[in-house]
Amino acid sequence: MTLNKALGAGVRALGLSLERTAEARLLAYVAILEKWNRTYNLTAIRDPAEMVTHHLLDSLAVVPYLPQGASLHLIDIGSGAGLPGIPIAVACSDWRVTLLDSNRKKSAFLRQAVAELSLKNIDVIAQRAEDYDPERPFDAAISRAYADLSRFASDARRLTRPGASWIAMKGTYPADELAALPRQVRMRRVQKLDVPGLAAERHLVWLQAA
């Protein structure tokens, strides 16, 4: 199966509807990532076909569960190679997405990818989460493979408005991390995700201030 067909089938299985230009951008992102990965080791996954399932579809699987509304301002904390922020920004073009990562090489890649893909709704910030002082607080925060839930909640609290959702992408059910949450953080919900073509467990955890 071609990358185009694999992506299209996965998007449909997730119940999403993306324009062809959006799918083309996502595949172009995979091509850029695969190219940079040869030199900078941005992700352990090297095969473009696996990038479609493990990166694109894994990131897109969260879209139906994210807060709804036009012009949502979302921050991806510890964005790394742009996951899940870039796929979300492509799928939700009316949102503003900020990719936050302190690693200079990864930030350079993010800026290049955003420029090559002409993604006007993305900002790239090369700073540590604890040092970043946004002009205005974000509506929601998300992370994928960034830190444990307590650390993520601490960083997300600083960067988001009161009542905002803090959304963490996890693999297996994070029972120990949930048990270790401080009293100031409340777990709202845990959603098990089914990612097309991916056999591994995936969960989405919603946190907010208690």
Buried (B, 14 or more C-beta within 10 A) or exposed (E): EEBBEBBBBBBEBBEBEBEEEBBBBBBBBBEBBBEBBEEBEBBEBEEBBBBBBBBBBBBBBBBEEBEEEEEBBBBBBBBBBBBBBBBBBBBBBEBBBBBBBBBEBBBBBBBBBBEEBEBEBBBBBBEEBEEBEBEEBBBBBBBBEBBBBBBBBBBBBEBBEEEBBBBBBBEEEBEEBBEEBEEEBEBEEBBEBEBBBBEEEBBBBBBBBE
